[in-house]
Amino acid sequence: MQRDTLKNEEYFNKWISYDRERMRQKQDRLDSGGIPLPYGKVTAAADLWNKALGVTVMGYSRGDKIADLASDVSNLLVMREQLQAMCNALPEDQQQKRFQFEKLSFDNYLDFLWWLSLAFCTGMEAAYIERALALIDNANQDALLDRIAVKLGDSQRNLSNDLLFPKQYDLLLRALDAAPKEQPGLIKKFLDGWYKGNKSLAAWYDTHKGEDTGYVGYWCFEAALVVKLFGIEDSSFRTHKHYPADLVHLD
């Protein structure tokens, strides 16, 4: 059953198919040497990573079974490792260009949290999670990301006490240390303000208003990650329109 309520199945079928074909073509060019310049390879690899994440999210929006998303989630690690390899191959005087793909900008921050959520909730093995955390890195930069990383197994990680985006993520961080009876209320309040809180920050904000604007669905995967990882009761907000409950309960 389709999960997204803003677009129909035809929309998701069209754009998943389109993006998969674009990815195939770009990967072929990358593999065959059709993109000769080192930084061109980096931008191609970054586009492949972004499209791979978008296709995975669209699959969830379309209503794909959680088990069927696993191959796309597995491919996210391949795409991210490819991006790192292309960045590593940049000449020394171009190494600074990789920063935009690795720093904790708001969009990268969201992408990393969504990736970890999809990986953990679809049951990727520990070695996958460990590699993903190594690729994400950015230890001691953000309290929420650090706490999640430690809970996922990065026990030696240095922890920050501060949030990079406190206006957006203070409630979610507070839920980690709240009393069990208070946690659901904090998550619910976070979800209620989640979409509006992304205005002017997230590249996907309001993309549902067009047919070719890159809409993939409005899912707060970071809430699902926190709920499942930290064992928070979600019955009071399970039907929230931005909460991907099927990832938590594998429905």
Sine and cosine of phi, psi and omega as CSV:
sin_phi,cos_phi,sin_psi,cos_psi,sin_omega,cos_omega
0.00,0.00,0.70,-0.71,-0.02,-1.00
-0.89,0.45,0.65,-0.76,-0.02,-1.00
-0.99,-0.11,-0.61,0.79,0.00,-1.00
-0.96,0.30,0.59,-0.81,-0.02,-1.00
-0.91,-0.41,0.01,1.00,-0.07,-1.00
-0.99,-0.16,-0.39,0.92,0.05,-1.00
-0.76,-0.65,0.35,-0.94,-0.02,-1.00
-1.00,-0.09,0.10,-1.00,-0.04,-1.00
-0.88,0.48,-0.59,0.81,0.01,-1.00
-0.86,0.52,-0.65,0.76,0.03,-1.00
-0.86,0.51,-0.77,0.64,-0.05,-1.00
-0.93,0.37,-0.62,0.79,0.06,-1.00
-0.86,0.51,-0.70,0.71,-0.03,-1.00
-0.88,0.48,-0.76,0.65,-0.12,-0.99
-0.98,0.18,-0.48,0.88,0.11,-0.99
-0.91,0.42,-0.72,0.70,0.02,-1.00
-0.89,0.46,-0.70,0.72,-0.01,-1.00
-0.89,0.47,-0.74,0.67,-0.04,-1.00
-0.93,0.37,-0.59,0.81,0.05,-1.00
-0.89,0.45,-0.64,0.77,0.01,-1.00
-0.93,0.36,-0.66,0.75,0.06,-1.00
-0.88,0.47,-0.64,0.77,0.03,-1.00
-0.90,0.44,-0.68,0.74,0.00,-1.00
-0.88,0.48,-0.72,0.70,-0.01,-1.00
-0.89,0.45,-0.69,0.72,-0.02,-1.00
-0.93,0.37,-0.62,0.78,0.03,-1.00
-0.91,0.42,-0.63,0.78,0.05,-1.00
-0.88,0.48,-0.68,0.73,0.03,-1.00
-0.90,0.44,-0.65,0.76,0.00,-1.00
-0.91,0.41,-0.68,0.73,-0.04,-1.00
-0.95,0.31,-0.51,0.86,-0.09,-1.00
-1.00,-0.02,-0.02,1.00,-0.03,-1.00
1.00,0.08,0.21,0.98,-0.01,-1.00
-0.95,0.30,-0.17,0.99,0.09,-1.00
-0.88,-0.47,1.00,-0.07,-0.20,-0.98
-0.98,0.20,-0.58,0.82,-0.11,-0.99
-0.97,0.23,0.66,-0.75,-0.04,-1.00
-0.83,0.56,-0.70,0.71,-0.02,-1.00
-0.95,0.31,-0.49,0.87,0.11,-0.99
-0.88,0.47,-0.60,0.80,0.06,-1.00
-0.92,0.40,-0.61,0.79,0.03,-1.00
-0.90,0.44,-0.75,0.67,-0.03,-1.00
-0.92,0.40,-0.56,0.83,0.07,-1.00
-0.91,0.41,-0.70,0.72,0.01,-1.00
-0.91,0.42,-0.60,0.80,0.04,-1.00
-0.91,0.41,-0.65,0.76,0.04,-1.00
-0.91,0.42,-0.64,0.77,0.04,-1.00
-0.89,0.45,-0.66,0.75,0.05,-1.00
-0.88,0.47,-0.74,0.67,-0.02,-1.00
-0.89,0.45,-0.67,0.74,0.01,-1.00
-0.92,0.39,-0.61,0.79,0.02,-1.00
-0.89,0.46,-0.65,0.76,0.05,-1.00
-0.92,0.39,-0.68,0.73,0.02,-1.00
-0.88,0.47,-0.67,0.75,0.03,-1.00
-0.89,0.46,-0.64,0.76,0.02,-1.00
-0.90,0.44,-0.71,0.71,0.02,-1.00
-0.91,0.42,-0.66,0.75,0.04,-1.00
-0.89,0.45,-0.56,0.83,0.06,-1.00
-0.88,0.47,-0.66,0.75,0.07,-1.00
-0.90,0.44,-0.71,0.70,0.00,-1.00
-0.87,0.49,-0.62,0.78,-0.02,-1.00
-0.93,0.38,-0.41,0.91,-0.01,-1.00
0.95,-0.30,0.24,0.97,0.03,-1.00
-0.85,0.52,0.57,-0.82,0.06,-1.00
-0.89,0.45,0.55,-0.84,-0.04,-1.00
-0.85,0.52,-0.65,0.76,0.01,-1.00
-0.88,0.47,-0.53,0.85,-0.02,-1.00
-0.97,0.24,-0.28,0.96,0.04,-1.00
-0.98,0.17,-0.25,0.97,-0.14,-0.99
-0.85,0.52,-0.63,0.77,-0.03,-1.00
-0.92,0.40,-0.62,0.79,0.05,-1.00
-0.93,0.37,-0.63,0.78,0.04,-1.00
-0.91,0.42,-0.66,0.75,0.04,-1.00
-0.86,0.50,-0.62,0.79,-0.01,-1.00
-0.93,0.37,-0.40,0.92,0.02,-1.00
-0.87,0.49,-0.62,0.79,0.04,-1.00
-0.91,0.41,-0.66,0.75,0.03,-1.00
-0.87,0.50,-0.71,0.71,-0.02,-1.00
-0.92,0.39,-0.62,0.78,0.00,-1.00
-0.95,0.32,-0.60,0.80,0.07,-1.00
-0.91,0.41,-0.60,0.80,0.06,-1.00
-0.90,0.45,-0.67,0.74,0.02,-1.00
-0.88,0.47,-0.69,0.73,0.03,-1.00
-0.88,0.47,-0.66,0.75,0.01,-1.00
-0.88,0.47,-0.66,0.75,0.02,-1.00
-0.93,0.38,-0.59,0.81,0.06,-1.00
-0.92,0.39,-0.66,0.75,0.01,-1.00
-0.89,0.45,-0.46,0.89,-0.04,-1.00
-1.00,0.10,-0.07,1.00,0.05,-1.00
-0.89,0.45,0.61,-0.80,0.10,-0.99
-0.85,0.53,0.39,-0.92,-0.06,-1.00
-0.82,0.57,-0.64,0.77,-0.06,-1.00
-0.97,0.22,-0.02,1.00,0.06,-1.00
-0.89,-0.45,0.07,1.00,-0.06,-1.00
-0.86,0.51,-0.49,0.87,-0.02,-1.00
-0.91,0.42,-0.32,0.95,-0.03,-1.00
-0.94,0.35,-0.31,0.95,-0.01,-1.00
-0.97,0.26,-0.32,0.95,-0.13,-0.99
-0.84,0.54,-0.61,0.79,-0.05,-1.00
-0.90,0.44,-0.41,0.91,-0.02,-1.00
-1.00,-0.05,-0.22,0.97,-0.11,-0.99
-0.89,-0.46,-0.36,0.93,-0.03,-1.00
-0.94,0.33,0.27,-0.96,0.02,-1.00
-1.00,0.01,0.89,0.45,0.24,-0.97
-0.93,0.38,0.21,-0.98,-0.04,-1.00
-0.88,0.47,-0.71,0.71,-0.01,-1.00
-0.91,0.41,-0.67,0.74,0.05,-1.00
-0.90,0.44,-0.65,0.76,0.02,-1.00
-0.84,0.54,-0.75,0.66,0.05,-1.00
-0.88,0.47,-0.72,0.70,0.00,-1.00
-0.85,0.53,-0.68,0.73,-0.02,-1.00
-0.91,0.41,-0.69,0.73,0.03,-1.00
-0.91,0.42,-0.65,0.76,0.03,-1.00
-0.91,0.42,-0.66,0.75,0.03,-1.00
-0.87,0.49,-0.74,0.67,0.01,-1.00
-0.89,0.46,-0.61,0.79,0.04,-1.00
-0.89,0.45,-0.76,0.65,0.00,-1.00
-0.88,0.47,-0.65,0.76,-0.01,-1.00
-0.91,0.41,-0.76,0.66,-0.04,-1.00
-0.93,0.38,-0.70,0.71,-0.09,-1.00
-0.96,0.28,-0.39,0.92,0.06,-1.00
-1.00,-0.08,0.06,1.00,0.13,-0.99
0.99,0.14,0.51,0.86,0.09,-1.00
-0.89,0.47,0.56,-0.83,-0.08,-1.00
-0.94,0.35,0.25,-0.97,-0.08,-1.00
-0.86,0.51,-0.61,0.80,-0.01,-1.00
-0.90,0.44,-0.59,0.80,0.06,-1.00
-0.89,0.45,-0.77,0.64,-0.02,-1.00
-0.86,0.50,-0.68,0.73,0.00,-1.00
-0.87,0.49,-0.68,0.73,0.00,-1.00
-0.93,0.37,-0.65,0.76,0.03,-1.00
-0.87,0.49,-0.69,0.72,0.01,-1.00
-0.90,0.44,-0.60,0.80,0.04,-1.00
-0.91,0.41,-0.62,0.78,0.02,-1.00
-0.94,0.34,-0.63,0.78,0.02,-1.00
-0.93,0.36,-0.69,0.72,0.05,-1.00
0.80,0.60,-0.77,-0.64,0.02,-1.00
0.82,0.57,0.61,0.79,0.05,-1.00
-0.90,0.44,0.50,-0.86,0.07,-1.00
0.89,0.46,0.48,0.88,0.04,-1.00
-0.93,-0.36,-0.52,0.85,-0.10,-1.00
-0.53,-0.85,0.78,-0.62,-0.10,-0.99
-0.89,0.45,-0.65,0.76,-0.03,-1.00
-0.92,0.38,-0.75,0.66,0.02,-1.00
-0.87,0.49,-0.65,0.76,0.00,-1.00
-0.90,0.43,-0.69,0.72,-0.01,-1.00
-0.90,0.44,-0.65,0.76,0.04,-1.00
-0.90,0.44,-0.70,0.71,-0.02,-1.00
-0.88,0.48,-0.67,0.74,0.02,-1.00
-0.89,0.45,-0.69,0.73,0.01,-1.00
-0.90,0.44,-0.49,0.87,0.03,-1.00
-0.99,0.14,-0.09,1.00,0.09,-1.00
0.81,-0.58,-0.12,0.99,-0.01,-1.00
-0.99,0.12,0.94,0.35,-0.18,-0.98
-0.93,0.37,-0.35,0.94,-0.03,-1.00
-1.00,-0.08,0.12,0.99,-0.08,-1.00
-0.93,0.36,0.69,-0.73,0.14,-0.99
-0.96,0.26,0.67,-0.74,-0.13,-0.99
-0.95,-0.32,0.69,-0.72,0.14,-0.99
-1.00,0.03,0.46,-0.89,0.10,-1.00
-0.99,-0.15,-0.05,1.00,-0.12,-0.99
-0.89,-0.46,0.45,-0.89,0.09,-1.00
-0.99,-0.14,0.66,-0.75,0.10,-0.99
-0.95,0.32,-0.52,0.86,-0.05,-1.00
-0.76,-0.65,0.95,0.33,-0.10,-1.00
-0.89,0.45,-0.60,0.80,-0.01,-1.00
-0.87,0.49,-0.61,0.79,-0.04,-1.00
-1.00,0.08,-0.54,0.84,-0.23,-0.97
-0.84,-0.54,0.14,0.99,0.02,-1.00
-0.88,0.48,-0.70,0.71,-0.03,-1.00
-0.89,0.46,-0.65,0.76,-0.02,-1.00
-0.92,0.39,-0.65,0.76,0.04,-1.00
-0.91,0.40,-0.67,0.74,0.01,-1.00
-0.88,0.48,-0.53,0.85,-0.01,-1.00
-0.89,0.45,-0.45,0.89,-0.05,-1.00
-0.90,0.43,-0.56,0.83,-0.08,-1.00
-0.95,-0.32,0.01,1.00,-0.01,-1.00
-0.96,0.28,0.32,-0.95,0.11,-0.99
-0.89,0.46,0.55,-0.84,-0.04,-1.00
-0.77,0.64,-0.61,0.79,-0.04,-1.00
-0.95,0.31,-0.33,0.94,-0.01,-1.00
-1.00,-0.07,-0.32,0.95,-0.08,-1.00
-0.87,0.48,-0.73,0.68,-0.02,-1.00
-0.86,0.52,-0.63,0.78,0.00,-1.00
-0.90,0.43,-0.62,0.79,0.03,-1.00
-0.93,0.38,-0.66,0.75,0.04,-1.00
-0.91,0.42,-0.67,0.74,0.01,-1.00
-0.88,0.48,-0.70,0.72,0.01,-1.00
-0.90,0.43,-0.63,0.77,0.06,-1.00
-0.88,0.48,-0.73,0.69,0.01,-1.00
-0.89,0.46,-0.63,0.77,-0.01,-1.00
-0.88,0.48,-0.56,0.83,-0.03,-1.00
-0.98,-0.19,0.04,1.00,-0.15,-0.99
-0.89,0.46,-0.79,0.61,-0.08,-1.00
-0.90,0.44,-0.76,0.65,-0.01,-1.00
-0.88,0.47,-0.55,0.83,-0.01,-1.00
-0.93,0.38,-0.29,0.96,0.01,-1.00
-1.00,0.01,-0.08,1.00,-0.02,-1.00
-0.86,0.51,0.70,-0.72,0.01,-1.00
0.93,0.36,0.10,0.99,0.00,-1.00
-0.85,-0.52,-0.81,0.59,-0.07,-1.00
-0.99,0.14,0.70,-0.72,-0.02,-1.00
-0.90,0.43,-0.40,0.91,-0.08,-1.00
-1.00,-0.02,-0.01,1.00,-0.07,-1.00
-0.87,0.49,0.77,-0.63,0.04,-1.00
0.92,0.39,0.27,0.96,-0.01,-1.00
-0.93,0.36,-0.23,0.97,0.02,-1.00
-0.93,0.37,-0.23,0.97,-0.07,-1.00
-0.98,0.21,-0.12,0.99,0.04,-1.00
-0.81,-0.59,0.16,-0.99,0.01,-1.00
-0.99,-0.14,-0.24,0.97,-0.02,-1.00
-0.70,-0.71,0.63,0.78,-0.08,-1.00
-0.95,-0.30,0.18,0.98,0.09,-1.00
1.00,0.06,0.36,0.93,0.00,-1.00
-0.91,0.41,0.77,-0.64,0.02,-1.00
-0.85,-0.52,-0.22,0.98,-0.07,-1.00
0.82,-0.58,0.49,-0.87,0.00,-1.00
-0.95,-0.31,1.00,0.09,-0.05,-1.00
-0.87,-0.49,0.77,-0.64,0.03,-1.00
-1.00,0.02,0.97,0.23,-0.05,-1.00
-0.89,0.45,-0.46,0.89,0.00,-1.00
-0.91,0.41,-0.52,0.85,0.07,-1.00
-0.92,0.38,-0.67,0.75,0.03,-1.00
-0.88,0.47,-0.65,0.76,0.02,-1.00
-0.88,0.48,-0.75,0.66,-0.02,-1.00
-0.90,0.44,-0.69,0.72,-0.01,-1.00
-0.87,0.48,-0.75,0.66,-0.06,-1.00
-0.96,0.28,-0.64,0.76,-0.07,-1.00
-0.94,0.33,-0.61,0.79,-0.06,-1.00
-0.98,-0.21,0.07,1.00,0.10,-1.00
0.91,0.41,0.73,0.69,-0.03,-1.00
-1.00,-0.05,0.69,-0.72,0.03,-1.00
-0.92,0.39,0.78,-0.62,-0.10,-1.00
-0.87,-0.50,0.19,0.98,-0.09,-1.00
-0.88,0.47,-0.47,0.88,-0.05,-1.00
-0.98,0.20,-0.22,0.97,0.01,-1.00
-0.71,-0.71,0.28,0.96,-0.10,-1.00
-0.88,0.48,-0.48,0.88,-0.03,-1.00
-0.99,-0.10,0.16,0.99,0.01,-1.00
-0.86,0.51,0.66,-0.75,-0.14,-0.99
-0.90,0.43,-0.36,0.93,0.01,-1.00
-0.98,-0.22,0.01,1.00,-0.06,-1.00
-0.99,-0.11,0.89,-0.45,-0.02,-1.00
-0.99,0.16,0.95,0.31,-0.13,-0.99
-0.87,0.50,-0.53,0.85,-0.03,-1.00
-0.90,0.44,-0.45,0.89,0.07,-1.00
-0.93,0.36,-0.57,0.82,-0.03,-1.00
-0.97,0.23,-0.64,0.77,-0.11,-0.99
-0.96,-0.27,0.03,1.00,0.06,-1.00
0.81,0.58,0.67,0.74,0.03,-1.00
-1.00,0.09,0.00,0.00,0.00,0.00
